[in-house]
Structure formats: structure tokens, C-alpha cells
Amino acid sequence: MTDLILLGDEAVARAAIDAGITAAYAYPGTPSTEIYQAIEDHAKKLGLPVKGFWSTNEKVALEEGVGVSYAGCRAIVSMKHVGLNVAADPFMNVAVSGTHGGLVIVVADDPSMHSSQNEQDSRYFADFAMVPCLEPASQQQCYDMTREAFELSEQLKVPVLLRLVTRLAHSRSQVKLAPPRAPNKPHYVDDPARFTLIPANARRAYAQLVDKQTALQAYSEAHPVNALTIKGQGQPGILVSGLAWNYLNEALGDAIHDYNLLRIATYPLPVKKIRQLLDASSEVFVVEEGYPFIERYISALGLMTERRIRGKLTGDLPRIGELSQDSIKPCFGLAVEPSLQLAGLADVLVGRPPRLCDKCPHSDAYIAIKEVIADLGAGVRVMGDIGCYSLGYLEPHQAIHSCLCMGSSIGMAIGAAHAGMNPSLCVIGDGTFTHSGMAPMLDAARENSNIKVFILDNSIVAMTGGQPTMATDEEVVDLVAGLGVARKHIRIVEPTAHKKHQTMATIREELAHQGLSVIVARRACVTYAKEIKELKAHKLDFAVVAA
């Protein structure tokens, strides 16, 4: 079939396969998870020789992708926006070294923070690294621009960032596929200096990256998607990017034809076209999803006054959250239709915040922890982390008191202990622990910090759809011991209602210890029991084959 109904994420996945990727790497995170999942499912279904897996974290995923590029083949690496923070080190440096085989980094931003800690805009990372960024506005553009990104990466030897947002990633539309391309044959980089960024090489490579900016600018200026329409001199103008085009089009309808219009889908910004829009327009509305990235560029933070720029910085559009048709209309003097009101609706329709699943092992772990610390008096804090168990902040548990970023709970507990907090407690999941919890555990073990770390081992990465965890059961114990934690203070408990008293007794014993303790609350996730059984069987089969 050449026409399919696809999610934006799935369109990117199919485009990557059709572009001839050799490998795909990712770390799960809403709204990007379905990209790698779709690649894996389609490759298995058709028996395609696509390598890759869910990586330990985003930094590792990108480094694996760079390795594929080094060998002359194509790779796609996908993550959510905060994952790019984790991958920032290789991202900034592969921009300098450049690519060999095509390397596309797909980052899904999350305006309105549906499943995230912040709204950060990945276009700033692309600008920071001086690499091209493509911003599709539809599922068809997701497919087309992904394929284009691989060609651009190999043509100019730069990584290309493809920016999605939640509504595009998780909505469906018809997509027309193009004939697939065969994967590249492996062929190594001729000059090893390119990927060896010692200062002498890095200075040359950075100069070459700067030199490439002229070609990148020309590419953006000539790109047909960056379409400029001038209706008349002195008319009001609109500059719109990415998915915001859909909101704008629906909000204005036929009235959009009364404006000078520039659509933007590629970065660096097409400066000449923007200059033409400004020169022809009485004022310019800047409509973009995410931060006021373009608005800042063209308005010089509001200091430029030759044309009035109206957008998020001026208060004409909301600075926080996703755009919508209704949020755009007032900016253009259009009335917003009143929402549907039904008598008595407020009496029966109540908010339903997310909660842990029934019979979730994390619930029993939190019940035991809370009952123990209740005996210690008010003021005891438990540092939390990213995962299902972050829902322990909400009622009925209200069991954690922080949730900053992946792996932060252990480091925060160390710092709190240094500041005099006693006891200093933290919880972290098995997946988050291998993602970024092992490094702070090394600090804690080196110092024998007086903290109590609860590793909630449910044998799977459950919050993002049941991806495999890197370590579970005795593997977690061996990892923790290998990091330097004394085995006698690595305790295993089974978080169940009928074993609550044994769990509480273990917690009390380790609270009495003046030093580092790790309590592993081990019980498989009830939602993914079947998947966990299959994953463990596969791991056992693999170990037998390897032996």
C-alpha cells in the first residue's frame, strides 16, 4: 500500500525505513515513544535487517547512532525534548565533527506539558549547535521531511534535527509513501581526524561548521515549504511555523487570504524571505508552537521598531501551553464561540487525575514507607523520580516530595543529607536507575552517604508502554554491589499487603544504620505481567545461546 493512515510518529518511522536506515535507537518518552516502536514492529513484520534497540538513555542512543553514521550508514535516533538535555553532549559535538552516513535526530516537544516537566523548545538546541532543523506541519510532511533530512545530512555532512510536537506526533492523517531506498553499504571515514575532536582537529572542524552556514541558509531560503505570499504593500502580515499553521488556518478561514503570509518549516530561518515580509507588511503576527523563538529573532527582543511584531512576547498570543484556534482568534480581533454548556454538568463531571494501577507494587511500597516515617514525626521528606511511581505524589499516597528529572532523586538525597536532613530518603525505578541513577549511586557509595535509596523494581519500563528494563531482579542487586554498596545493606523486600510488616521491619533496620542503604522493592508490574514473562524468557534464552 502506498497510502496509509498514520500517526505523525509512525510517519517518521516509515520514512526512516524507506530512507534505508541501518539502525534505530531511542529512549522511551511521551510523545516520541511510538517512533522506535513502529520501526521495530514494521522491521520484524517484514523481516527487514534494521538493527537497534531501546537504549540505556538518550546520550547512549545518540552515540550509538553516531557510530552507525561513522560507518557510512544511516541511523535515526528518537527522544522527547527533555531527553535531548541528556544527549546534549554528543549532540553538540557531532555537529562539530559532522556526519558520514545520514544521521537524523527526532525530538518530540510537549507544549502544555501533557507528560513532561517543562515546555522547552528544541529549536534552540538546533540553533545552538548550528545544525538544520525541520519542522513538519502534517503527517505527510513528517514522512517527506524525514526522508529529506537523511539526504540533507549526507549532502552537507551534518546531523539534522526533526522537531515534532505532541499534537502532530499523536494525531493521524493519510500519508502517501514513496519508493524505498536501499541501505548504504558500510564505508568508514577516510580521515580519522574528523571524529577525533582533540583541540587541533576540533578547531578545524568548527571552522568547517561555520562555513557550512552559508549553504544551510541558501537551502532554507530556497525550500519550497517556506512559502511566501505577498497580497499587497501595506497589508498586515503573518509569519507562521510548523503545526501552528493548522491552528491558524482553522481560526482565520478565508480571512487568511487578506494577509501577507510566510510559512516556515526549515531552519536556519530564511532571512531574505522574512525581510520581504517585513518590508511589505504594516505589522507582522508571529504564530509558532513552543517558545517565541522566531519572534525573538526578528524583533530583537522588542527593541526593533521598524515594523510592529505581535506574538507571544507582546502578549497577543499566550506564552504558556499549546496554541489552539480559540487562543489565536483574539489576536486577530475574531470572536471566540462560547463553549458548550450543559445544565448540571459541573455537578456530575469531576476531575480524574492519573493514579497508580490497582494492585500496583508501588502502592504497597509507598504504604510501608509512609507508615514507617510517620513514626519519625513530621517533616520527613522522600525524594522522588521520573516513572509510574511519580504518581505517588498524588492522593491517596502523597508519598514523595520531589520529581525533578531522570535520576535526580539519589543526588538530591545526597545533597539534602549534606544539608542536615536526617533521614534522607529517595525512591527510583529500575529503569530510571539504569538510565541515570547509577552515577549518583557511585557518589553515595564512595562517601557512604547517610541516605536510604528505595529501588522500586517492577521489571519493566511501564509508564511509556512496557519497554524492557536494562536490569531487574538479581541483576539490580549485582549492579548496586558493583557500584560499591555493601551487600549487607542491600535489602530485598516484596511490596505486598501481606508482607507489609516484614517490609516495614527491614526499613526500620536500615534507618538505624548510619550510612548508605539500598532497599530493593521487587515485584513485577501487574499491568505488563505477560510481557515481563516473555522478556525474562527471551533474556534467559539469549544468555544460553551466548554461553
KOLNUSE-57949 format. One line per 8 residues: number of its first residue (from 1); their letters; for each residue z negated, x, y negated of C-alpha. Coordinates in pm, whole numbers, plus 50000, padded with zeros to 5 digits. Last residue first. Layout:
% residues N
NUM) a) Z,X,Y; ...;
***
This chain:
% residues 547
547) aavvafdl) 47336,52714,51916; 47572,52564,51661; 47669,52284,51900; 47303,52203,51971; 47215,52210,51598; 47511,51981,51520; 47399,51731,51783; 47046,51733,51634;
539) khakleki) 47180,51680,51282; 47402,51397,51405; 47108,51234,51581; 46898,51266,51266; 47173,51110,51056; 47223,50826,51304; 46851,50741,51311; 46836,50760,50933;
531) ekaytvca) 47133,50524,50902; 46964,50267,51128; 46632,50284,50940; 46800,50258,50598; 46599,49972,50448; 46271,50067,50617; 46271,50421,50479; 46120,50659,50733;
523) rravivsl) 45753,50755,50717; 45601,51089,50625; 45353,51123,50339; 45347,51502,50308; 45030,51622,50135; 45067,51961,49968; 44755,52137,49845; 44727,52416,49590;
515) gqhaleer) 44382,52535,49492; 44022,52428,49458; 43998,52218,49775; 43784,51906,49729; 44095,51708,49638; 44237,51821,49973; 43955,51659,50168; 43975,51340,49960;
507) itamtqhk) 44348,51309,50026; 44296,51353,50400; 44026,51084,50403; 44255,50847,50212; 44532,50894,50467; 44292,50838,50756; 44166,50521,50584; 44519,50393,50522;
499) khatpevi) 44627,50426,50884; 44654,50051,50950; 44834,49991,50620; 45093,50262,50676; 45160,50591,50498; 45158,50839,50787; 44988,51159,50674; 45081,51525,50715;
491) rihkravg) 44877,51798,50548; 44997,52132,50413; 44668,52294,50314; 44618,52465,50649; 44979,52586,50625; 44906,52793,50315; 45182,52737,50059; 45411,53038,50015;
483) lgavldvv) 45760,52894,49967; 45818,52931,50340; 45524,52700,50403; 45687,52432,50188; 46020,52476,50363; 45858,52470,50708; 45673,52149,50625; 45990,51988,50489;
475) eedtamtp) 46185,52089,50801; 45907,51935,51009; 46006,51583,50893; 46292,51587,50644; 46530,51830,50476; 46863,51806,50296; 46849,51429,50254; 47145,51224,50367;
467) qggtmavi) 47283,50957,50130; 47138,50608,50158; 47265,50413,49859; 47150,50575,49536; 46780,50488,49564; 46752,50579,49930; 46809,50952,49953; 46690,50967,50315;
459) sndlifvk) 46407,51078,50546; 46127,50880,50377; 45927,51191,50286; 45700,51123,49990; 45590,51476,49903; 45246,51445,49744; 45153,51759,49549; 44788,51825,49467;
451) insneraa) 44732,52081,49192; 44489,52370,49150; 44758,52633,49121; 44766,52892,49398; 44933,53118,49141; 45230,53217,49356; 45222,52884,49539; 45239,52680,49218;
443) dlmpamgs) 45523,52890,49079; 45714,52864,49408; 45655,52487,49400; 45822,52487,49058; 46139,52625,49223; 46125,52398,49528; 46129,52075,49331; 46488,52087,49210;
435) htftgdgi) 46718,51914,49458; 46515,51998,49772; 46210,51820,49630; 46420,51539,49486; 46547,51452,49832; 46202,51468,49995; 46050,51260,49716; 45801,51384,49456;
427) vclspnmg) 45448,51282,49364; 45204,51464,49136; 44831,51516,49093; 44617,51728,48862; 44250,51669,48935; 44146,51803,48694; 44340,51826,48368; 44239,52144,48189;
419) ahaagiam) 44556,52245,48005; 44651,52476,48290; 44622,52178,48525; 44855,51979,48300; 45105,52264,48306; 45102,52282,48685; 45129,51902,48712; 45424,51907,48473;
411) gissgmcl) 45599,52166,48688; 45540,51959,49001; 45657,51632,48844; 45969,51774,48680; 46184,51787,48993; 46459,51563,48861; 46376,51447,48509; 46097,51290,48304;
403) cshiaqhp) 45903,51034,48508; 45538,51015,48401; 45222,50811,48464; 45246,50705,48826; 45053,50437,49019; 45117,50116,48827; 45131,49956,49173; 45188,49582,49121;
395) elyglsyc) 45342,49635,48876; 45569,49909,48752; 45521,50287,48755; 45562,50285,49133; 45930,50214,49062; 45955,50594,49026; 45912,50589,49405; 46274,50497,49451;
387) gidgmvrv) 46370,50834,49302; 46309,51056,48999; 45958,51197,48951; 45598,51104,48885; 45294,51289,48752; 44971,51115,48855; 44698,51083,48592; 44323,51042,48631;
379) gagldaiv) 44172,50892,48314; 43919,50652,48454; 43674,50743,48726; 43703,50953,49040; 43653,50660,49279; 43973,50501,49149; 44145,50826,49247; 44103,50746,49616;
371) ekiaiyad) 44212,50382,49591; 44516,50476,49387; 44633,50740,49633; 44597,50504,49931; 44783,50219,49762; 45051,50460,49639; 45123,50588,49990; 45135,50232,50125;
363) shpckdcl) 45388,50133,49861; 45594,50449,49922; 45632,50350,50288; 45831,50041,50181; 45716,49734,50376; 45888,49504,50126; 46124,49700,49905; 45992,49869,49591;
355) rpprgvlv) 46043,49676,49272; 46309,49602,49015; 46209,49380,48722; 46264,49006,48762; 46249,48841,48422; 46187,48469,48423; 46421,48171,48430; 46227,47850,48485;
347) dalgalql) 46063,47779,48150; 46328,47961,47947; 46596,47732,48088; 46416,47418,47971; 46712,47295,47768; 47021,47504,47828; 47158,47728,47555; 47493,47901,47590;
339) spevalgf) 47527,48187,47346; 47632,48121,46991; 47981,48247,46908; 47975,48561,46696; 48154,48524,46365; 48401,48789,46255; 48347,49008,45949; 48497,49317,46111;
331) cpkisdqs) 48165,49492,46181; 48024,49151,46281; 48272,49134,46574; 48187,49466,46740; 47845,49377,46883; 47984,49047,47017; 48276,49211,47197; 48042,49460,47353;
323) legirpld) 47923,49816,47295; 47668,49967,47525; 47328,50080,47408; 47192,50223,47083; 47377,50313,46762; 47492,49956,46697; 47806,49931,46480; 47820,49893,46102;
315) gtlkgrir) 47504,50105,46069; 47678,50386,45881; 47626,50638,46162; 47752,50392,46421; 48081,50315,46252; 48247,50292,45915; 48427,50582,45750; 48515,50528,45385;
307) retmlgla) 48800,50753,45285; 48782,51058,45058; 48402,51054,45090; 48323,51339,45331; 47946,51390,45341; 47890,51117,45599; 47810,51352,45884; 48137,51542,45828;
299) siyreifp) 48314,51205,45849; 48587,51305,46093; 48374,51498,46338; 48065,51282,46313; 48268,50967,46376; 48432,51123,46678; 48097,51190,46849; 47907,50882,46730;
291) ygeevvfv) 47727,50877,47069; 47837,50650,47352; 48132,50412,47354; 48357,50459,47052; 48475,50242,46762; 48543,50426,46435; 48641,50190,46153; 48859,50354,45889;
283) essadllq) 48895,50260,45525; 49189,50217,45287; 49421,50361,45551; 49742,50568,45539; 49591,50909,45468; 49309,50856,45717; 49547,50754,45996; 49777,51047,45928;
275) rikkvplp) 49485,51291,45933; 49367,51142,46262; 49716,51200,46401; 49707,51562,46287; 49358,51616,46428; 49435,51502,46782; 49074,51545,46902; 49008,51809,47164;
267) ytairlln) 49001,51583,47361; 49206,51310,47524; 49189,50929,47528; 49222,50834,47163; 49372,50514,47026; 49480,50518,46661; 49541,50190,46478; 49647,50080,46131;
259) ydhiadgl) 49512,49729,46120; 49662,49379,46091; 49775,49386,46456; 49411,49378,46567; 49391,49023,46431; 49572,48906,46746; 49250,48939,46948; 48976,49105,46747;
251) aenlynwa) 48682,49099,46992; 48892,49124,47309; 49091,49421,47182; 48781,49594,47050; 48588,49554,47374; 48883,49687,47576; 48947,49976,47336; 48579,50076,47368;
243) lgsvligp) 48664,50197,47719; 48815,50518,47584; 48844,50576,47212; 48905,50372,46898; 49013,50472,46547; 49071,50165,46333; 49244,50145,45995; 49234,49919,45691;
235) qgqgkitl) 49575,49881,45520; 49651,50100,45219; 49991,50209,45346; 50120,49981,45620; 50109,49900,45988; 50070,50260,46106; 50046,50278,46486; 49913,50594,46650;
227) anvphaes) 49896,50631,47030; 49679,50899,47187; 49799,50781,47530; 50134,50951,47466; 49974,51299,47453; 50150,51514,47195; 49849,51581,46971; 49622,51637,47273;
219) yaqlatqk) 49852,51892,47433; 49900,52069,47100; 49523,52098,47060; 49486,52233,47412; 49762,52488,47346; 49593,52604,47026; 49254,52612,47200; 49386,52852,47464;
211) dvlqayar) 49332,53150,47232; 48959,53072,47222; 48948,53075,47600; 49135,53409,47601; 48880,53557,47361; 48605,53435,47595; 48773,53605,47889; 48797,53937,47705;
203) ranapilt) 48429,53924,47604; 48332,53812,47954; 48501,54111,48115; 48306,54370,47912; 47988,54162,47930; 47983,54114,48309; 48151,53786,48386; 48317,53865,48717;
195) frapddvy) 48547,53567,48769; 48845,53702,48575; 48762,54066,48655; 48866,54002,49017; 49234,54011,48908; 49470,53873,49171; 49274,53551,49224; 49299,53444,49585;
187) hpknparp) 49564,53229,49747; 49476,52937,49970; 49770,52697,50017; 49756,52409,49773; 49713,52055,49902; 50020,51833,49944; 50092,51574,49675; 50059,51201,49722;
179) palkvqsr) 50316,50951,49597; 50180,50742,49308; 49927,50460,49330; 49933,50143,49123; 49581,50024,49037; 49467,49666,49002; 49124,49622,48848; 48760,49657,48939;
171) shalrtvl) 48439,49727,48747; 48170,49982,48834; 48304,50309,48693; 48452,50140,48388; 48136,49952,48296; 47920,50260,48368; 48110,50514,48161; 48369,50768,48272;
163) rllvpvkl) 48444,51114,48133; 48687,51348,48309; 48607,51712,48233; 48884,51965,48294; 48824,52322,48412; 49065,52571,48253; 49364,52763,48389; 49612,52622,48135;
155) qeslefae) 49863,52484,48387; 49622,52467,48678; 49364,52260,48492; 49634,52048,48328; 49786,51958,48666; 49444,51870,48805; 49361,51661,48498; 49690,51469,48526;
147) rtmdycqq) 49591,51343,48869; 49256,51231,48734; 49426,51087,48427; 49656,50862,48630; 49386,50721,48856; 49124,50661,48589; 49406,50541,48363; 49482,50268,48614;
139) qsapelcp) 49112,50180,48630; 49111,50136,48254; 49005,50311,47932; 49025,50671,48051; 48851,50955,47865; 48999,51299,47932; 48806,51606,47818; 48962,51947,47762;
131) vmafdafy) 48744,52258,47759; 48578,52426,47462; 48241,52457,47643; 48051,52289,47359; 48332,52035,47309; 48325,51946,47678; 47944,51926,47668; 47955,51705,47358;
123) rsdqenqs) 48199,51471,47534; 47925,51421,47795; 47739,51168,47580; 47367,51137,47644; 47229,50786,47694; 46890,50880,47840; 46657,50842,48139; 46909,50669,48363;
115) shmspdda) 46983,50367,48579; 47102,50099,48334; 47054,50343,48047; 47229,50133,47780; 47522,50379,47790; 47541,50550,48132; 47783,50842,48141; 47984,50922,48453;
107) vvivlggh) 48089,51286,48476; 48396,51393,48672; 48454,51768,48688; 48813,51855,48778; 48904,52204,48907; 49269,52292,48979; 49315,52621,49164; 49265,52933,48955;
99) tgsvavnm) 49011,52832,48692; 48882,52988,48373; 48620,53260,48346; 48499,53124,48012; 48500,52754,48102; 48360,52862,48438; 48062,52990,48240; 47972,52672,48055;
91) fpdaavnl) 47998,52460,48369; 47819,52715,48591; 47510,52700,48367; 47537,52331,48270; 47517,52200,48628; 47162,52065,48592; 47245,51921,48250; 47566,51783,48401;
83) gvhkmsvi) 47345,51583,48636; 47213,51395,48333; 47563,51252,48290; 47619,51141,48647; 47792,51362,48900; 48131,51441,49050; 48304,51764,49152; 48674,51763,49242;
75) arcgaysv) 48840,52061,49405; 49192,52205,49423; 49286,52528,49599; 49352,52880,49471; 49059,53049,49646; 48872,53075,49315; 48922,52699,49275; 48741,52637,49605;
67) gvgeelav) 48459,52867,49492; 48440,52682,49160; 48388,52359,49355; 48099,52516,49546; 47951,52628,49214; 47990,52274,49084; 47806,52121,49379; 47530,52385,49361;
59) kentswfg) 47463,52301,48999; 47476,51929,49077; 47209,51943,49346; 47174,52002,49721; 47534,51897,49774; 47666,51576,49925; 47956,51705,50127; 48288,51883,50117;
51) kvplglkk) 48611,51937,50306; 48926,51724,50297; 49146,51766,50605; 49258,51400,50613; 49184,51198,50927; 49299,50874,50766; 48967,50688,50790; 48760,51005,50751;
43) ahdeiaqy) 48942,51102,50429; 48910,50748,50295; 48534,50730,50362; 48460,51077,50223; 48665,51023,49908; 48511,50679,49855; 48158,50819,49892; 48243,51105,49657;
35) ietsptgp) 48342,50868,49380; 48096,50588,49470; 47797,50785,49344; 47908,50820,48981; 47716,50534,48812; 47447,50592,48934; 47354,50925,49090; 47448,51101,49411;
27) yayaatig) 47514,51477,49400; 47876,51567,49444; 48133,51790,49611; 48497,51738,49702; 48733,51974,49884; 49098,52063,49947; 49230,51826,49686; 49595,51727,49702;
19) adiaarav) 49643,51509,49396; 49658,51203,49624; 49301,51274,49737; 49184,51318,49378; 49369,51005,49269; 49206,50804,49546; 48861,50917,49433; 48928,50854,49065;
11) aedgllil) 49048,50502,49147; 48737,50451,49361; 48509,50536,49068; 48701,50298,48842; 48657,50035,49110; 48975,49949,49290; 49214,49661,49359; 49510,49829,49526;
3) dtm) 49883,49861,49465; 50085,50126,49653; 50000,50000,50000;
***
